[in-house]
Structures are given as C-alpha cells and as structure tokens.
Amino acid sequence: MNNKDFVNTLASQSGLSLKETKRLIEEFIQEFADHADDGTSFTVQGFGTFEVKKKLERIVNNPTTKQRMLVPPKLVLSFRPGSSLKDRIKVGASE
C-alpha cells in the first residue's frame, strides 16, 4: 500500500474528505516527530510505543580491509508493538 492508497482508505473509512485526511496525517506525523526530537517516548494505544534510544560508540572491523573503525554514538528510533497488535499479527499469520 502506498501513501495515496493509505489516504484514500483512511478517508473512506472515516468519512472525511481527502484534504482533511491528509491534514490529519500530516499533523500526526509532525506531533510524532516533535516527540522524537525531544527524546520522549510516544505511545499509540492499540499499536505500540516508539522511543528514542542512544547507541553507544563502538569499534567495528571492516571485514575486507581488517581495519578497525570507531563508530560514534547516535540516536535511533525503536518500536515495541503493543499486545493487541502482536495478537492480530499472530492470528493473521496462522490463517
């Protein structure tokens, strides 16, 4: 499903116009990005939790050149699915 299909499906299910649906999706994404920038977790009830985690610096080896390199610390976005989403996936996989 691409973005256009997603917007069309959501608009038809909600009864909103395409323009209103696009605006709501953009506002949701903006709010989501603001929480990610703050470093706070963001929970969508019935879906899961997004949180920003800090990965420590580490030393890696290039397998081709055998050269060791230092990878600097960075922030990554992680997702933990909620229990209802896990259950839906398990039921869908067994069918």
URLIN-V924895 format. One record per helix or strand of 3 or more residues. SS is the DSSP state (h for helix, s for strand). FROM is the first residue (numbers start at 1). TO is the last residue. Records with the same first field share a line. If there is no record, write none. Layout:
SS=FROM-TO / FROM-TO
//
This chain:
h=3-14 / 18-38 / 83-94
s=42-44 / 48-55 / 58-61 / 68-71 / 74-81
//
